[in-house]
Amino acid sequence: MKGFVERMVSFSAIMLFWYIFPVIVLFACNFLVSTFSLTERWKIKAPDLAIPFLFIGIHELSKDSYDESIMPYFVISILLLGVAVALFQAYYYGEILYRRYFKMFWRLTFLLTFVLYLAKYQSLSTVIKRGDNRGNTLWENVPHNSPLRGVFLLFLGVI
């Protein structure tokens, strides 16, 4: 746990970008879906397009936060989710239709990704409020003359 807290304290503009990355991606995907009428043509929604980008965001954010990626664990979770969806559909519907299976699986993958991002936001707010093992809060570690201080204050308001 000691390495985790010390690593989280080194907050930077890059980490801020990866924390707001899902919001940017969802707005961009929503713009693409509405511009190209993807919902009417192929029944594609913004979260369907956002999933690959969110995978990249999770990888980068976990690499910056923990010094290693949590993607292998996340991929295992997604594979287990696929098995669970298949078992659910086989039990509930008595059959597995590919179209329904992949649609349900892809949308639940988005929910799992979103929950993982919320967990990362929670871990950041915990470190901000409690501080590191030396008793310094994250706010105290941002230099007073840093342009990042205003952005950090804005980000604290969002949390």
Backbone as JSON Lines, residues from 0, in Angstrom:
{"i":0,"aa":"M","n":[0.83,-1.2,0.0],"ca":[0.0,0.0,0.0],"c":[0.87,1.25,0.0]}
{"i":1,"aa":"K","n":[2.06,1.16,0.58],"ca":[2.93,2.32,0.66],"c":[3.29,2.84,-0.73]}
{"i":2,"aa":"G","n":[3.64,1.96,-1.65],"ca":[3.99,2.38,-3.0],"c":[2.82,3.01,-3.73]}
{"i":3,"aa":"F","n":[1.63,2.5,-3.46],"ca":[0.44,3.04,-4.1],"c":[0.22,4.5,-3.71]}
{"i":4,"aa":"V","n":[0.29,4.79,-2.41],"ca":[0.04,6.15,-1.94],"c":[1.12,7.09,-2.43]}
{"i":5,"aa":"E","n":[2.36,6.68,-2.37],"ca":[3.43,7.54,-2.84],"c":[3.31,7.82,-4.33]}
{"i":6,"aa":"R","n":[2.89,6.83,-5.09],"ca":[2.75,7.01,-6.54],"c":[1.57,7.91,-6.86]}
{"i":7,"aa":"M","n":[0.48,7.77,-6.11],"ca":[-0.7,8.58,-6.37],"c":[-0.46,10.05,-6.05]}
{"i":8,"aa":"V","n":[0.48,10.35,-5.17],"ca":[0.72,11.73,-4.78],"c":[1.33,12.52,-5.92]}
{"i":9,"aa":"S","n":[2.06,11.87,-6.8],"ca":[2.67,12.6,-7.9],"c":[1.64,12.85,-8.99]}
{"i":10,"aa":"F","n":[0.71,13.73,-8.69],"ca":[-0.38,14.08,-9.59],"c":[0.14,15.03,-10.66]}
{"i":11,"aa":"S","n":[-0.26,14.83,-11.9],"ca":[0.24,15.68,-12.97],"c":[-0.9,16.01,-13.94]}
{"i":12,"aa":"A","n":[-0.59,16.84,-14.9],"ca":[-1.57,17.19,-15.92],"c":[-1.95,15.99,-16.76]}
{"i":13,"aa":"I","n":[-1.02,15.08,-16.96],"ca":[-1.31,13.85,-17.72],"c":[-2.35,13.01,-16.98]}
{"i":14,"aa":"M","n":[-2.18,12.88,-15.67],"ca":[-3.16,12.1,-14.89],"c":[-4.51,12.79,-14.9]}
{"i":15,"aa":"L","n":[-4.53,14.1,-14.83],"ca":[-5.79,14.84,-14.91],"c":[-6.47,14.56,-16.24]}
{"i":16,"aa":"F","n":[-5.69,14.53,-17.32],"ca":[-6.25,14.21,-18.64],"c":[-6.88,12.82,-18.64]}
{"i":17,"aa":"W","n":[-6.2,11.83,-18.08],"ca":[-6.74,10.47,-18.09],"c":[-7.96,10.34,-17.2]}
{"i":18,"aa":"Y","n":[-8.07,11.19,-16.17],"ca":[-9.27,11.15,-15.35],"c":[-10.47,11.78,-16.04]}
{"i":19,"aa":"I","n":[-10.27,12.8,-16.85],"ca":[-11.4,13.4,-17.57],"c":[-11.58,12.79,-18.96]}
{"i":20,"aa":"F","n":[-10.72,11.87,-19.34],"ca":[-10.76,11.21,-20.64],"c":[-12.11,10.56,-20.93]}
{"i":21,"aa":"P","n":[-12.76,9.85,-19.98],"ca":[-14.06,9.23,-20.3],"c":[-15.12,10.25,-20.69]}
{"i":22,"aa":"V","n":[-15.1,11.4,-20.04],"ca":[-16.09,12.43,-20.37],"c":[-15.87,12.94,-21.79]}
{"i":23,"aa":"I","n":[-14.62,13.2,-22.13],"ca":[-14.28,13.66,-23.48],"c":[-14.67,12.61,-24.51]}
{"i":24,"aa":"V","n":[-14.36,11.35,-24.24],"ca":[-14.67,10.27,-25.18],"c":[-16.17,10.12,-25.37]}
{"i":25,"aa":"L","n":[-16.93,10.17,-24.29],"ca":[-18.38,10.01,-24.42],"c":[-19.01,11.15,-25.19]}
{"i":26,"aa":"F","n":[-18.55,12.37,-24.96],"ca":[-19.07,13.5,-25.74],"c":[-18.7,13.37,-27.21]}
{"i":27,"aa":"A","n":[-17.46,12.96,-27.49],"ca":[-17.03,12.8,-28.87],"c":[-17.8,11.67,-29.56]}
{"i":28,"aa":"C","n":[-18.0,10.57,-28.87],"ca":[-18.75,9.45,-29.47],"c":[-20.21,9.81,-29.66]}
{"i":29,"aa":"N","n":[-20.78,10.56,-28.73],"ca":[-22.15,11.01,-28.9],"c":[-22.27,11.93,-30.11]}
{"i":30,"aa":"F","n":[-21.28,12.79,-30.32],"ca":[-21.26,13.67,-31.48],"c":[-21.19,12.84,-32.78]}
{"i":31,"aa":"L","n":[-20.33,11.83,-32.79],"ca":[-20.2,10.98,-33.98],"c":[-21.48,10.21,-34.27]}
{"i":32,"aa":"V","n":[-22.11,9.69,-33.23],"ca":[-23.34,8.92,-33.43],"c":[-24.45,9.81,-33.97]}
{"i":33,"aa":"S","n":[-24.57,11.01,-33.42],"ca":[-25.63,11.9,-33.89],"c":[-25.32,12.48,-35.28]}
{"i":34,"aa":"T","n":[-24.05,12.74,-35.56],"ca":[-23.68,13.31,-36.86],"c":[-23.91,12.33,-38.0]}
{"i":35,"aa":"F","n":[-23.5,11.08,-37.78],"ca":[-23.6,10.08,-38.84],"c":[-24.84,9.2,-38.72]}
{"i":36,"aa":"S","n":[-25.77,9.53,-37.85],"ca":[-27.03,8.8,-37.66],"c":[-26.79,7.29,-37.48]}
{"i":37,"aa":"L","n":[-25.85,6.95,-36.63],"ca":[-25.5,5.54,-36.43],"c":[-26.58,4.78,-35.67]}
{"i":38,"aa":"T","n":[-27.38,5.49,-34.87],"ca":[-28.45,4.82,-34.13],"c":[-29.54,4.33,-35.08]}
{"i":39,"aa":"E","n":[-29.88,5.13,-36.07],"ca":[-30.93,4.73,-37.01],"c":[-30.43,3.67,-37.99]}
{"i":40,"aa":"R","n":[-29.2,3.78,-38.41],"ca":[-28.67,2.83,-39.4],"c":[-28.35,1.47,-38.81]}
{"i":41,"aa":"W","n":[-27.52,1.45,-37.75],"ca":[-27.03,0.18,-37.21],"c":[-27.34,-0.02,-35.73]}
{"i":42,"aa":"K","n":[-28.14,0.87,-35.14],"ca":[-28.5,0.79,-33.71],"c":[-27.26,0.83,-32.81]}
{"i":43,"aa":"I","n":[-26.31,1.67,-33.18],"ca":[-25.09,1.86,-32.39],"c":[-25.26,3.12,-31.55]}
{"i":44,"aa":"K","n":[-24.93,3.02,-30.28],"ca":[-25.02,4.16,-29.37],"c":[-23.61,4.61,-28.98]}
{"i":45,"aa":"A","n":[-23.53,5.75,-28.33],"ca":[-22.23,6.33,-27.96],"c":[-21.4,5.4,-27.07]}
{"i":46,"aa":"P","n":[-21.98,4.74,-26.07],"ca":[-21.14,3.82,-25.26],"c":[-20.55,2.67,-26.07]}
{"i":47,"aa":"D","n":[-21.24,2.25,-27.13],"ca":[-20.71,1.17,-27.96],"c":[-19.41,1.58,-28.65]}
{"i":48,"aa":"L","n":[-19.33,2.82,-29.06],"ca":[-18.11,3.32,-29.7],"c":[-17.03,3.67,-28.69]}
{"i":49,"aa":"A","n":[-17.43,4.0,-27.48],"ca":[-16.48,4.5,-26.49],"c":[-15.65,3.4,-25.83]}
{"i":50,"aa":"I","n":[-16.11,2.17,-25.86],"ca":[-15.46,1.09,-25.11],"c":[-13.98,0.91,-25.46]}
{"i":51,"aa":"P","n":[-13.59,0.83,-26.73],"ca":[-12.15,0.67,-27.01],"c":[-11.29,1.82,-26.48]}
{"i":52,"aa":"F","n":[-11.82,3.03,-26.56],"ca":[-11.08,4.18,-26.05],"c":[-10.98,4.14,-24.53]}
{"i":53,"aa":"L","n":[-12.04,3.68,-23.88],"ca":[-12.0,3.56,-22.43],"c":[-11.02,2.49,-21.98]}
{"i":54,"aa":"F","n":[-10.87,1.43,-22.77],"ca":[-9.85,0.43,-22.46],"c":[-8.47,1.07,-22.45]}
{"i":55,"aa":"I","n":[-8.19,1.9,-23.43],"ca":[-6.91,2.6,-23.5],"c":[-6.75,3.51,-22.27]}
{"i":56,"aa":"G","n":[-7.82,4.21,-21.91],"ca":[-7.78,5.08,-20.75],"c":[-7.52,4.32,-19.46]}
{"i":57,"aa":"I","n":[-8.16,3.17,-19.29],"ca":[-7.93,2.36,-18.09],"c":[-6.49,1.88,-18.04]}
{"i":58,"aa":"H","n":[-5.98,1.46,-19.18],"ca":[-4.59,1.0,-19.22],"c":[-3.63,2.12,-18.82]}
{"i":59,"aa":"E","n":[-3.78,3.28,-19.42],"ca":[-2.88,4.4,-19.13],"c":[-3.03,4.91,-17.71]}
{"i":60,"aa":"L","n":[-4.25,5.01,-17.24],"ca":[-4.49,5.5,-15.88],"c":[-3.94,4.54,-14.84]}
{"i":61,"aa":"S","n":[-4.14,3.25,-15.05],"ca":[-3.61,2.29,-14.09],"c":[-2.09,2.22,-14.15]}
{"i":62,"aa":"K","n":[-1.54,2.39,-15.34],"ca":[-0.08,2.4,-15.47],"c":[0.52,3.61,-14.76]}
{"i":63,"aa":"D","n":[-0.15,4.76,-14.86],"ca":[0.33,5.96,-14.17],"c":[0.13,5.87,-12.66]}
{"i":64,"aa":"S","n":[-0.95,5.23,-12.23],"ca":[-1.26,5.18,-10.81],"c":[-0.51,4.09,-10.06]}
{"i":65,"aa":"Y","n":[-0.42,2.9,-10.65],"ca":[0.11,1.74,-9.94],"c":[1.46,1.27,-10.47]}
{"i":66,"aa":"D","n":[2.05,1.93,-11.42],"ca":[3.3,1.53,-12.05],"c":[3.18,0.24,-12.85]}
{"i":67,"aa":"E","n":[2.0,-0.29,-12.99],"ca":[1.74,-1.45,-13.84],"c":[0.29,-1.39,-14.28]}
{"i":68,"aa":"S","n":[0.0,-2.05,-15.36],"ca":[-1.35,-2.01,-15.91],"c":[-2.23,-3.06,-15.25]}
{"i":69,"aa":"I","n":[-3.5,-2.71,-15.06],"ca":[-4.46,-3.68,-14.56],"c":[-5.25,-4.33,-15.69]}
{"i":70,"aa":"M","n":[-4.82,-4.08,-16.92],"ca":[-5.54,-4.63,-18.07],"c":[-5.64,-6.16,-18.07]}
{"i":71,"aa":"P","n":[-4.61,-6.91,-17.69],"ca":[-4.8,-8.37,-17.66],"c":[-5.95,-8.8,-16.75]}
{"i":72,"aa":"Y","n":[-6.06,-8.16,-15.59],"ca":[-7.15,-8.48,-14.67],"c":[-8.49,-8.03,-15.23]}
{"i":73,"aa":"F","n":[-8.47,-6.91,-15.91],"ca":[-9.69,-6.4,-16.53],"c":[-10.15,-7.3,-17.67]}
{"i":74,"aa":"V","n":[-9.22,-7.81,-18.46],"ca":[-9.57,-8.72,-19.55],"c":[-10.13,-10.02,-18.99]}
{"i":75,"aa":"I","n":[-9.56,-10.52,-17.91],"ca":[-10.1,-11.72,-17.27],"c":[-11.52,-11.46,-16.77]}
{"i":76,"aa":"S","n":[-11.75,-10.27,-16.21],"ca":[-13.1,-9.91,-15.76],"c":[-14.08,-9.87,-16.92]}
{"i":77,"aa":"I","n":[-13.64,-9.34,-18.05],"ca":[-14.51,-9.28,-19.23],"c":[-14.81,-10.68,-19.75]}
{"i":78,"aa":"L","n":[-13.82,-11.56,-19.75],"ca":[-14.05,-12.94,-20.18],"c":[-15.05,-13.64,-19.26]}
{"i":79,"aa":"L","n":[-14.92,-13.43,-17.95],"ca":[-15.88,-14.0,-17.01],"c":[-17.27,-13.41,-17.21]}
{"i":80,"aa":"L","n":[-17.33,-12.13,-17.54],"ca":[-18.6,-11.5,-17.85],"c":[-19.25,-12.15,-19.07]}
{"i":81,"aa":"G","n":[-18.44,-12.47,-20.08],"ca":[-18.96,-13.14,-21.28],"c":[-19.54,-14.51,-20.96]}
{"i":82,"aa":"V","n":[-18.88,-15.26,-20.1],"ca":[-19.38,-16.57,-19.69],"c":[-20.68,-16.39,-18.9]}
{"i":83,"aa":"A","n":[-20.73,-15.41,-18.01],"ca":[-21.93,-15.17,-17.21],"c":[-23.11,-14.77,-18.1]}
{"i":84,"aa":"V","n":[-22.87,-13.93,-19.1],"ca":[-23.94,-13.53,-20.02],"c":[-24.44,-14.74,-20.8]}
{"i":85,"aa":"A","n":[-23.53,-15.59,-21.24],"ca":[-23.94,-16.79,-21.98],"c":[-24.78,-17.71,-21.09]}
{"i":86,"aa":"L","n":[-24.35,-17.92,-19.85],"ca":[-25.12,-18.77,-18.94],"c":[-26.48,-18.16,-18.62]}
{"i":87,"aa":"F","n":[-26.51,-16.85,-18.43],"ca":[-27.77,-16.17,-18.15],"c":[-28.74,-16.32,-19.32]}
{"i":88,"aa":"Q","n":[-28.26,-16.08,-20.53],"ca":[-29.15,-16.17,-21.68],"c":[-29.6,-17.61,-21.94]}
{"i":89,"aa":"A","n":[-28.73,-18.55,-21.71],"ca":[-29.12,-19.95,-21.89],"c":[-30.18,-20.35,-20.87]}
{"i":90,"aa":"Y","n":[-30.05,-19.87,-19.65],"ca":[-31.02,-20.21,-18.61],"c":[-32.33,-19.44,-18.8]}
{"i":91,"aa":"Y","n":[-32.22,-18.12,-19.0],"ca":[-33.41,-17.27,-19.03],"c":[-34.21,-17.44,-20.32]}
{"i":92,"aa":"Y","n":[-33.53,-17.45,-21.47],"ca":[-34.21,-17.54,-22.76],"c":[-34.28,-18.96,-23.3]}
{"i":93,"aa":"G","n":[-33.47,-19.86,-22.77],"ca":[-33.44,-21.22,-23.27],"c":[-32.61,-21.39,-24.53]}
{"i":94,"aa":"E","n":[-32.03,-20.3,-25.02],"ca":[-31.18,-20.32,-26.21],"c":[-30.25,-19.11,-26.18]}
{"i":95,"aa":"I","n":[-29.22,-19.2,-26.99],"ca":[-28.28,-18.07,-27.11],"c":[-28.32,-17.59,-28.55]}
{"i":96,"aa":"L","n":[-28.84,-16.4,-28.74],"ca":[-28.84,-15.78,-30.06],"c":[-27.64,-14.84,-30.12]}
{"i":97,"aa":"Y","n":[-26.85,-14.98,-31.17],"ca":[-25.6,-14.22,-31.26],"c":[-25.83,-12.72,-31.17]}
{"i":98,"aa":"R","n":[-26.79,-12.21,-31.88],"ca":[-27.03,-10.77,-31.89],"c":[-27.36,-10.26,-30.48]}
{"i":99,"aa":"R","n":[-28.26,-10.94,-29.82],"ca":[-28.66,-10.53,-28.47],"c":[-27.49,-10.71,-27.49]}
{"i":100,"aa":"Y","n":[-26.74,-11.81,-27.65],"ca":[-25.61,-12.07,-26.77],"c":[-24.56,-10.97,-26.88]}
{"i":101,"aa":"F","n":[-24.13,-10.65,-28.1],"ca":[-23.08,-9.65,-28.26],"c":[-23.54,-8.25,-27.86]}
{"i":102,"aa":"K","n":[-24.8,-7.95,-28.1],"ca":[-25.31,-6.64,-27.69],"c":[-25.3,-6.52,-26.17]}
{"i":103,"aa":"M","n":[-25.81,-7.57,-25.48],"ca":[-25.83,-7.54,-24.02],"c":[-24.42,-7.55,-23.46]}
{"i":104,"aa":"F","n":[-23.55,-8.37,-24.02],"ca":[-22.17,-8.45,-23.56],"c":[-21.45,-7.12,-23.73]}
{"i":105,"aa":"W","n":[-21.61,-6.47,-24.88],"ca":[-20.91,-5.22,-25.16],"c":[-21.39,-4.1,-24.25]}
{"i":106,"aa":"R","n":[-22.71,-4.05,-24.0],"ca":[-23.25,-3.0,-23.13],"c":[-22.86,-3.25,-21.66]}
{"i":107,"aa":"L","n":[-22.82,-4.51,-21.24],"ca":[-22.36,-4.8,-19.88],"c":[-20.87,-4.55,-19.72]}
{"i":108,"aa":"T","n":[-20.12,-4.73,-20.8],"ca":[-18.69,-4.39,-20.76],"c":[-18.51,-2.9,-20.54]}
{"i":109,"aa":"F","n":[-19.36,-2.1,-21.17],"ca":[-19.31,-0.65,-20.93],"c":[-19.61,-0.36,-19.46]}
{"i":110,"aa":"L","n":[-20.62,-0.99,-18.89],"ca":[-20.94,-0.76,-17.48],"c":[-19.79,-1.15,-16.57]}
{"i":111,"aa":"L","n":[-19.16,-2.29,-16.86],"ca":[-18.0,-2.72,-16.07],"c":[-16.86,-1.71,-16.17]}
{"i":112,"aa":"T","n":[-16.63,-1.21,-17.36],"ca":[-15.59,-0.2,-17.57],"c":[-15.92,1.08,-16.8]}
{"i":113,"aa":"F","n":[-17.17,1.48,-16.85],"ca":[-17.61,2.69,-16.15],"c":[-17.45,2.52,-14.64]}
{"i":114,"aa":"V","n":[-17.8,1.35,-14.11],"ca":[-17.65,1.09,-12.68],"c":[-16.18,1.13,-12.28]}
{"i":115,"aa":"L","n":[-15.31,0.6,-13.15],"ca":[-13.87,0.64,-12.86],"c":[-13.36,2.09,-12.82]}
{"i":116,"aa":"Y","n":[-13.83,2.92,-13.75],"ca":[-13.45,4.33,-13.7],"c":[-13.96,5.0,-12.43]}
{"i":117,"aa":"L","n":[-15.18,4.69,-12.01],"ca":[-15.7,5.26,-10.76],"c":[-14.86,4.83,-9.56]}
{"i":118,"aa":"A","n":[-14.39,3.58,-9.57],"ca":[-13.52,3.12,-8.5],"c":[-12.2,3.89,-8.5]}
{"i":119,"aa":"K","n":[-11.68,4.19,-9.67],"ca":[-10.45,4.98,-9.75],"c":[-10.68,6.4,-9.24]}
{"i":120,"aa":"Y","n":[-11.84,7.0,-9.57],"ca":[-12.15,8.33,-9.05],"c":[-12.23,8.3,-7.53]}
{"i":121,"aa":"Q","n":[-12.82,7.26,-6.98],"ca":[-12.94,7.13,-5.53],"c":[-11.57,7.0,-4.89]}
{"i":122,"aa":"S","n":[-10.68,6.23,-5.51],"ca":[-9.34,6.08,-4.93],"c":[-8.58,7.41,-4.98]}
{"i":123,"aa":"L","n":[-8.78,8.2,-6.03],"ca":[-8.14,9.51,-6.1],"c":[-8.67,10.44,-5.03]}
{"i":124,"aa":"S","n":[-9.99,10.47,-4.83],"ca":[-10.54,11.38,-3.83],"c":[-10.12,10.96,-2.42]}
{"i":125,"aa":"T","n":[-9.92,9.66,-2.19],"ca":[-9.43,9.19,-0.89],"c":[-8.02,9.7,-0.64]}
{"i":126,"aa":"V","n":[-7.15,9.63,-1.64],"ca":[-5.78,10.1,-1.5],"c":[-5.77,11.62,-1.34]}
{"i":127,"aa":"I","n":[-6.66,12.32,-2.02],"ca":[-6.71,13.78,-1.9],"c":[-7.09,14.17,-0.47]}
{"i":128,"aa":"K","n":[-8.07,13.48,0.1],"ca":[-8.55,13.86,1.43],"c":[-7.63,13.38,2.55]}
{"i":129,"aa":"R","n":[-7.1,12.16,2.44],"ca":[-6.29,11.59,3.52],"c":[-4.82,11.95,3.43]}
{"i":130,"aa":"G","n":[-4.31,12.07,2.23],"ca":[-2.91,12.4,2.06],"c":[-2.02,11.18,1.96]}
{"i":131,"aa":"D","n":[-0.73,11.44,1.93],"ca":[0.23,10.34,1.81],"c":[0.67,9.88,3.19]}
{"i":132,"aa":"N","n":[1.64,8.99,3.22],"ca":[2.08,8.43,4.49],"c":[2.92,9.41,5.32]}
{"i":133,"aa":"R","n":[3.26,10.56,4.78],"ca":[4.0,11.57,5.52],"c":[3.07,12.62,6.13]}
{"i":134,"aa":"G","n":[1.76,12.45,5.93],"ca":[0.81,13.39,6.5],"c":[0.47,14.55,5.59]}
{"i":135,"aa":"N","n":[1.05,14.6,4.4],"ca":[0.77,15.68,3.46],"c":[-0.45,15.32,2.62]}
{"i":136,"aa":"T","n":[-1.38,16.26,2.5],"ca":[-2.48,16.02,1.58],"c":[-1.99,16.32,0.18]}
{"i":137,"aa":"L","n":[-2.73,15.84,-0.8],"ca":[-2.32,16.04,-2.18],"c":[-2.28,17.53,-2.53]}
{"i":138,"aa":"W","n":[-3.17,18.3,-1.93],"ca":[-3.21,19.74,-2.19],"c":[-1.91,20.4,-1.74]}
{"i":139,"aa":"E","n":[-1.34,19.95,-0.63],"ca":[-0.11,20.54,-0.11],"c":[1.1,20.22,-0.99]}
{"i":140,"aa":"N","n":[1.01,19.17,-1.79],"ca":[2.12,18.79,-2.65],"c":[2.14,19.54,-3.98]}
{"i":141,"aa":"V","n":[1.07,20.29,-4.3],"ca":[1.05,21.07,-5.53],"c":[1.71,22.41,-5.23]}
{"i":142,"aa":"P","n":[2.77,22.8,-5.97],"ca":[3.46,24.06,-5.7],"c":[2.51,25.26,-5.84]}
{"i":143,"aa":"H","n":[2.74,26.3,-5.03],"ca":[1.85,27.46,-5.03],"c":[1.9,28.24,-6.35]}
{"i":144,"aa":"N","n":[3.04,28.25,-7.03],"ca":[3.14,29.01,-8.26],"c":[2.87,28.15,-9.5]}
{"i":145,"aa":"S","n":[2.36,26.96,-9.31],"ca":[2.12,26.05,-10.43],"c":[0.82,26.41,-11.14]}
{"i":146,"aa":"P","n":[0.83,26.42,-12.49],"ca":[-0.43,26.64,-13.21],"c":[-1.4,25.47,-13.02]}
{"i":147,"aa":"L","n":[-0.87,24.34,-12.58],"ca":[-1.71,23.17,-12.36],"c":[-2.59,23.35,-11.13]}
{"i":148,"aa":"R","n":[-2.23,24.29,-10.25],"ca":[-3.0,24.49,-9.01],"c":[-4.44,24.92,-9.3]}
{"i":149,"aa":"G","n":[-4.67,25.79,-10.26],"ca":[-6.02,26.21,-10.62],"c":[-6.82,25.07,-11.23]}
{"i":150,"aa":"V","n":[-6.16,24.3,-12.09],"ca":[-6.82,23.15,-12.69],"c":[-7.16,22.12,-11.61]}
{"i":151,"aa":"F","n":[-6.24,21.94,-10.69],"ca":[-6.44,21.0,-9.6],"c":[-7.63,21.45,-8.73]}
{"i":152,"aa":"L","n":[-7.73,22.74,-8.45],"ca":[-8.84,23.27,-7.66],"c":[-10.16,23.04,-8.39]}
{"i":153,"aa":"L","n":[-10.17,23.24,-9.7],"ca":[-11.36,22.99,-10.5],"c":[-11.74,21.5,-10.46]}
{"i":154,"aa":"F","n":[-10.74,20.64,-10.55],"ca":[-10.97,19.2,-10.52],"c":[-11.5,18.77,-9.16]}
{"i":155,"aa":"L","n":[-11.02,19.38,-8.06],"ca":[-11.53,19.07,-6.73],"c":[-13.0,19.43,-6.61]}
{"i":156,"aa":"G","n":[-13.39,20.5,-7.26],"ca":[-14.81,20.89,-7.26],"c":[-15.68,19.87,-7.95]}
{"i":157,"aa":"V","n":[-15.14,19.21,-8.98],"ca":[-15.89,18.2,-9.69],"c":[-16.06,16.95,-8.85]}
{"i":158,"aa":"I","n":[-15.01,16.6,-8.08],"ca":[-15.08,15.41,-7.22],"c":[-16.01,15.69,-6.08]}
